[in-house]
């Protein structure tokens, strides 16, 4: 993707120096000023000199592992293969209807995502029946009891962030979950966000630093202008995190930028512009030598042709641009809703896209000239050992897409792909939970979470 990210970077650095960024946290403002930042015009407005930003970026690790429960997991880097996550949200769409997501849904949702082979990490969720300030802690407890994959937690309060930091130590001193927060721009970091960064510092927890400008609302309507605003916000957040914890793993997340539909007043997350934001995020991540992030989203309300169009385009562009971390699986309604059927379809789309991007290997073995001569004119390759040796690695084999005759389709009741995906999702969600933890560890996580809920 041909985007002049050098100019975007220069514009962001200029904004960081004038007018600067409002940092709504007195203690962090004092810390920034003691390290070379300057006061701006207004309360808690901080100007960030270029050397301060460049020093912070130099401290960020270029690659790190978003660990699973066994200390393995996916290593992310500016040029590596994308790690795929699920998404946050508030509702769930299944059996033809949407409703609020509850704590009873989260175990099944986690078990489903655990069994989808292209999902590397599981996002926590806003559970309707859990007090808002406890949703992060309770979500971490539930997901960790049902999957061994990396967890990306929500952060709702500094108190919850402190509890989750203690929960991390129960399982092990490795990054089996990560956190993140978004600047509420333009050019503003809230006290809540900065206090969560402060409370989690020093524990080696990776952090996604999000700029989320909405073109035409909280950023200029021009994509380059909103990229510059979002980049300035992210860089300010990275400076804070590196001063609090030098070397803290940071993910540059500009890809959450939106556009604003001027006719409907809807924030758009599944348009072609969002893919351009993702490409800019990936290129800026490579410029700064840190991992990037974005999302593959749709405005559709259910798993339908609109969702297929917007999400398949999103996966193709995001994976081609090598966005380091992609939020995506199960997402509907601009990240307001998830669908188990859509999660299964997304997993299929990711596999489809990865096969395409792997390309065509051309070698003596794959050209198979000797095999062609051996089989001869009008012969058949079906029985040849070469076919058995290569067909699984060479050919994409779907698990949801229909590849049979019309008579077979009619005999099965004419199912749509979403119907097939919903049945598969139910089967996967019914599987046994996998925690990878001892009974003692699980009890301690439950104790910490339950004590926090009672305190609230």
C-alpha positions in Angstrom: 0.0 0.0 0.0 1.5 3.3 -1.1 1.0 5.6 1.9 3.5 8.4 2.7 3.8 7.6 6.4 6.9 9.7 6.7 4.7 12.8 6.2 2.1 11.5 8.6 4.8 11.0 11.2 6.1 14.5 10.7 2.6 15.9 11.0 2.0 13.9 14.2 5.3 15.1 15.7 4.4 18.7 14.9 1.0 18.3 16.6 2.7 16.8 19.7 4.8 20.0 20.0 2.0 22.5 19.1 -0.7 22.4 20.5 0.4 19.2 22.4 -1.9 16.7 24.2 -4.1 17.1 27.2 -3.0 14.6 29.8 -5.6 14.6 32.5 -3.5 13.2 35.3 -1.4 15.5 37.5 1.1 12.9 38.6 1.8 11.8 35.0 2.1 15.4 33.9 4.7 16.0 36.6 6.6 12.9 35.4 6.5 14.0 31.8 7.7 17.5 32.6 10.6 16.0 34.6 11.7 14.1 31.6 11.8 17.0 29.1 8.2 17.6 28.1 7.0 21.2 28.2 3.8 22.9 29.4 1.3 23.8 26.8 -1.5 26.4 26.7 -4.1 25.1 29.1 -4.4 22.9 32.2 -2.6 19.6 31.9 -1.7 20.3 28.2 1.7 18.8 27.6 4.1 19.4 24.6 6.2 16.4 23.6 9.6 17.3 22.0 10.8 15.0 19.3 13.7 13.5 21.3 11.4 12.5 24.1 9.2 10.6 21.6 12.1 9.0 19.8 13.7 7.9 23.0 10.4 6.2 24.1 10.1 4.4 20.8 13.6 3.2 21.0 12.8 1.5 24.3 9.8 -0.4 22.9 10.6 -4.1 22.0 10.2 -4.7 18.3 8.8 -8.1 18.8 7.3 -10.0 21.7 5.0 -13.0 22.4 1.4 -12.7 23.3 1.6 -15.8 25.4 -0.9 -18.6 25.8 -1.4 -20.3 29.2 1.7 -22.5 28.6 4.1 -19.7 27.9 3.9 -20.3 24.1 1.6 -18.3 21.9 2.0 -15.9 19.0 5.1 -13.7 18.5 4.1 -10.4 16.9 6.5 -8.0 15.0 6.2 -5.3 12.4 6.8 -7.7 9.6 5.5 -11.0 10.9 2.3 -12.9 10.3 -0.8 -11.4 11.7 -2.1 -12.6 15.1 -5.9 -12.9 15.1 -8.1 -11.9 18.0 -11.8 -12.0 18.7 -13.5 -8.7 19.7 -15.2 -6.9 22.6 -18.8 -5.8 22.5 -22.1 -5.9 24.3 -24.6 -8.1 22.5 -24.7 -11.6 21.0 -26.6 -12.7 17.9 -27.6 -16.3 17.7 -30.7 -18.3 16.7 -31.9 -15.4 14.6 -32.0 -12.7 17.3 -29.7 -10.3 19.2 -29.8 -9.9 23.0 -27.4 -8.6 25.7 -24.3 -10.7 26.3 -24.2 -12.2 29.8 -21.7 -14.1 32.0 -23.5 -17.3 31.1 -22.5 -16.7 27.4 -18.8 -16.1 28.0 -17.8 -19.7 28.9 -19.3 -21.0 25.7 -18.0 -18.1 23.6 -14.5 -18.8 25.0 -14.7 -22.5 24.3 -15.8 -21.8 20.7 -12.9 -19.5 20.1 -10.5 -21.9 21.8 -11.4 -24.5 19.1 -11.1 -22.2 16.0 -7.7 -22.8 14.6 -7.1 -19.4 13.2 -7.9 -17.5 16.5 -4.8 -16.6 18.5 -6.4 -14.5 21.3 -9.7 -14.0 23.0 -11.1 -10.6 23.9 -13.1 -10.1 27.1 -16.6 -8.8 26.8 -19.1 -6.4 28.4 -21.4 -8.8 30.3 -24.8 -7.3 31.0 -25.3 -9.0 34.4 -22.0 -8.1 35.9 -21.3 -4.7 37.6 -19.5 -2.5 35.0 -16.4 -2.0 37.2 -16.0 -5.7 37.7 -16.5 -6.8 34.0 -12.7 -6.9 33.4 -11.8 -9.0 36.4 -14.8 -11.4 36.0 -14.1 -11.7 32.3 -10.5 -12.6 32.9 -11.6 -15.3 35.4 -14.1 -16.9 33.1 -12.0 -16.9 30.0 -9.0 -18.3 31.7 -11.1 -21.2 33.0 -12.3 -22.1 29.5 -9.4 -21.6 27.2 -5.6 -21.6 27.2 -5.3 -19.0 24.5 -4.0 -15.5 25.0 -6.5 -13.1 26.6 -7.0 -9.5 25.8 -8.9 -8.0 28.8 -11.1 -5.0 29.0 -10.1 -2.4 31.5 -12.9 -0.7 33.3 -11.3 0.8 36.4 -7.8 1.3 38.0 -9.0 -0.9 40.9 -9.8 -3.7 38.5 -6.5 -3.3 36.7 -4.7 -3.7 40.1 -6.6 -7.0 40.8 -5.8 -8.3 37.3 -2.2 -7.6 37.8 -2.3 -9.8 40.9 -4.2 -12.5 38.9 -1.3 -12.5 36.4 1.1 -13.5 39.0 -1.1 -16.5 40.1 -0.7 -18.1 36.7 2.9 -17.2 35.9 5.4 -14.4 35.2 4.7 -14.3 31.4 2.3 -12.2 29.3 -0.7 -14.6 29.2 -3.0 -11.6 29.0 -2.6 -8.0 27.7 -4.5 -4.8 28.2 -5.2 -1.6 26.2 -6.9 1.7 26.2 -8.0 4.4 23.7 -7.3 8.1 23.6 -10.5 10.1 23.8 -9.5 12.7 21.3 -8.8 14.8 19.6 -5.4 15.0 21.4 -6.6 14.0 24.8 -5.8 11.2 27.2 -8.3 10.8 30.1 -7.4 10.3 33.8 -9.0 6.8 33.6 -6.8 5.7 30.8 -3.6 7.1 32.3 -4.3 5.7 35.7 -4.8 2.2 34.2 -1.5 2.5 32.4 0.1 3.5 35.8 -1.6 0.8 37.8 -0.5 -2.0 35.4 3.1 -0.7 34.9 6.0 -2.8 36.0 4.3 -6.2 35.6 5.4 -6.9 32.0 1.8 -6.8 30.6 1.7 -5.9 26.9 -0.4 -2.8 26.2 -2.3 -1.8 23.0 -2.1 2.0 22.7 -5.2 3.0 20.7 -5.8 6.1 18.6 -9.4 6.2 17.4 -10.1 9.4 15.5 -13.4 9.5 13.7 -12.8 11.3 10.4 -15.0 14.4 10.3 -15.8 14.4 14.0 -12.7 13.8 16.3 -10.3 14.2 13.5 -10.1 16.0 10.1 -12.4 14.4 7.5 -9.4 13.8 5.3 -7.9 10.3 6.1 -4.3 11.7 6.3 -5.3 14.4 8.7 -7.1 11.9 11.0 -4.1 9.6 10.8 -1.9 12.4 12.0 -4.2 13.1 14.9 -4.4 9.4 15.9 -0.7 8.9 15.6 0.0 11.9 17.8 -2.3 10.5 20.5 -0.7 7.0 20.3 2.8 8.4 20.5 1.9 10.4 23.6 0.5 7.2 25.1 3.7 5.3 24.3 5.8 7.9 25.9 3.8 7.6 29.1 4.0 3.8 29.1 7.8 3.8 28.5 8.4 6.3 31.3 6.3 4.2 33.7 7.9 0.9 32.6 10.9 1.1 30.2 10.8 -1.7 27.7 7.0 -2.4 28.1 5.7 -4.2 25.0 3.5 -1.7 23.1 1.2 -2.2 20.1 0.6 0.8 17.8 -3.1 0.7 17.2 -4.1 3.3 14.6 -6.3 0.9 12.7 -9.3 1.5 15.0 -9.9 4.9 13.3 -13.4 5.4 12.0 -15.1 7.4 9.3 -18.4 9.1 9.9 -21.3 8.6 7.5 -22.6 12.1 7.0 -26.0 10.9 5.9 -26.8 8.5 8.8 -24.5 9.8 11.6 -23.1 6.3 12.0 -19.5 5.5 12.8 -18.3 3.3 9.9 -15.8 0.5 10.6 -16.2 -1.8 7.6 -15.6 0.6 4.7 -12.7 0.7 2.3 -11.3 3.7 4.3 -10.9 1.4 7.3 -8.6 -0.8 5.2 -6.5 2.3 4.3 -6.2 3.1 8.0 -5.0 -0.5 8.6 -2.4 -0.1 5.9 -1.2 3.1 7.5 -1.1 1.5 10.9 1.1 -1.3 9.6 3.4 1.0 7.7 3.8 3.3 10.7 4.4 0.3 12.9 7.3 -0.7 10.6 8.6 2.9 10.6 8.6 2.9 14.5 9.8 -0.8 14.6 6.9 -1.9 16.8 3.9 -4.1 16.2 0.7 -2.6 14.8 -3.0 -3.3 15.2 -6.3 -2.8 13.4 -9.8 -4.4 13.1 -11.8 -6.2 10.5 -15.4 -5.1 11.0 -18.8 -4.9 9.4 -21.9 -2.7 9.9 -24.1 -5.8 9.2 -26.6 -6.9 11.9 -26.3 -10.6 11.1 -24.1 -13.1 9.2 -25.2 -12.2 5.6 -23.8 -11.1 2.3 -22.9 -7.6 3.6 -20.9 -9.2 6.4 -19.2 -11.5 3.9 -18.3 -8.6 1.6 -17.0 -6.3 4.2 -15.1 -8.9 6.3 -13.6 -10.9 3.4 -12.2 -7.6 2.0 -11.0 -6.7 5.5 -9.2 -10.0 6.0 -7.6 -9.8 2.5 -6.2 -6.3 3.0 -5.2 -6.6 6.7 -3.3 -9.9 6.3 -1.7 -8.7 3.0 -0.5 -5.5 4.8 0.8 -7.7 7.7 -1.0 -5.8 10.4 0.5 -7.4 13.5 -2.7 -7.9 15.5 -6.1 -8.0 13.9 -9.3 -7.8 16.0 -12.0 -9.5 14.0 -13.5 -12.9 14.8 -17.2 -12.9 15.4 -17.7 -9.2 14.9 -21.0 -7.6 13.7 -22.7 -4.2 14.0 -19.5 -2.2 14.2 -18.2 -4.2 17.2 -21.4 -3.8 19.2 -22.4 -7.5 18.7 -20.8 -10.9 18.2 -22.2 -14.0 16.5 -21.0 -17.5 17.0 -21.9 -18.3 13.4 -19.9 -15.3 12.2 -16.9 -16.4 14.2 -16.9 -19.8 12.4 -17.3 -18.0 9.0 -14.5 -15.6 9.9 -12.2 -18.5 10.8 -12.9 -19.9 7.3 -12.3 -16.5 5.6 -8.9 -16.2 7.4 -7.9 -19.7 6.3 -9.0 -18.9 2.7 -7.0 -15.6 2.7 -3.9 -17.2 4.2 -3.9 -19.8 1.5 -4.2 -17.1 -1.2 -1.4 -15.0 0.3 0.9 -18.1 0.5 0.9 -18.0 -3.2 2.1 -20.6 -5.7 5.3 -22.5 -5.1 7.3 -23.0 -8.3 10.0 -25.6 -8.0 11.1 -28.9 -9.7 8.9 -30.7 -7.2 5.8 -28.7 -7.9 6.3 -28.4 -11.7 6.5 -32.2 -11.6 7.8 -32.7 -15.2 8.9 -36.2 -14.5 5.5 -37.1 -13.0 3.7 -35.7 -16.1 6.0 -37.8 -18.4 5.5 -40.8 -16.3 1.7 -40.5 -16.3 1.7 -39.8 -20.0 -0.8 -38.3 -22.5 -4.4 -38.9 -21.4 -3.3 -40.5 -18.1 -4.7 -39.8 -14.6 -2.8 -38.1 -11.8 -5.5 -39.2 -9.2 -3.8 -42.4 -8.3 -0.2 -41.1 -8.4 1.7 -40.9 -5.0 2.7 -37.3 -5.9 -1.0 -36.3 -5.6 -1.3 -38.0 -2.2 1.9 -36.3 -1.1 0.9 -32.8 -2.0 -2.9 -32.3 -2.1 -3.4 -31.4 1.5 -0.8 -28.7 1.5 -1.6 -27.4 -1.9 -5.4 -27.2 -1.9 -7.6 -25.2 0.4 -10.1 -27.5 2.2 -13.1 -25.6 3.6 -15.1 -26.7 6.7 -18.1 -24.5 6.1 -18.3 -23.6 2.4 -20.6 -25.9 0.4 -18.8 -28.0 -2.3 -21.2 -30.7 -3.3 -23.8 -31.2 -5.9 -27.2 -29.4 -5.9 -29.0 -32.7 -5.1 -26.9 -33.0 -2.0 -27.7 -29.4 -1.0 -31.4 -30.0 -1.6 -31.3 -33.2 0.5 -29.7 -31.3 3.4 -32.6 -28.7 3.4 -30.9 -26.0 1.3 -28.7 -24.7 4.1 -27.1 -21.3 3.8 -23.4 -21.0 4.9 -24.5 -19.1 8.1 -26.8 -22.0 9.0 -24.0 -24.5 8.6 -21.7 -22.2 10.6 -24.2 -21.8 13.5 -24.5 -25.6 13.9 -20.7 -26.0 13.9 -20.4 -23.2 16.4 -22.8 -24.9 18.8 -20.9 -28.1 18.6 -17.6 -26.4 19.3 -19.0 -24.4 22.2 -20.3 -27.6 23.8 -16.8 -29.0 24.2 -15.1 -29.4 27.6 -13.3 -26.3 29.0 -9.5 -26.1 28.8 -7.8 -24.0 31.3 -4.2 -25.3 31.5 -4.2 -24.3 35.2 -4.1 -26.3 38.4 -7.1 -26.5 40.7 -5.2 -24.3 43.2 -4.6 -21.6 40.5 -8.2 -21.6 39.5 -9.4 -21.3 43.0 -7.1 -18.3 43.7 -8.3 -16.5 40.5 -11.9 -17.1 41.6 -11.1 -15.8 45.1 -9.5 -12.6 43.8 -12.4 -12.0 41.4 -15.2 -12.8 43.9 -13.6 -10.6 46.6 -13.4 -7.7 44.1 -17.1 -8.1 43.2 -18.1 -8.2 46.8 -16.1 -5.1 47.5 -17.9 -3.2 44.7 
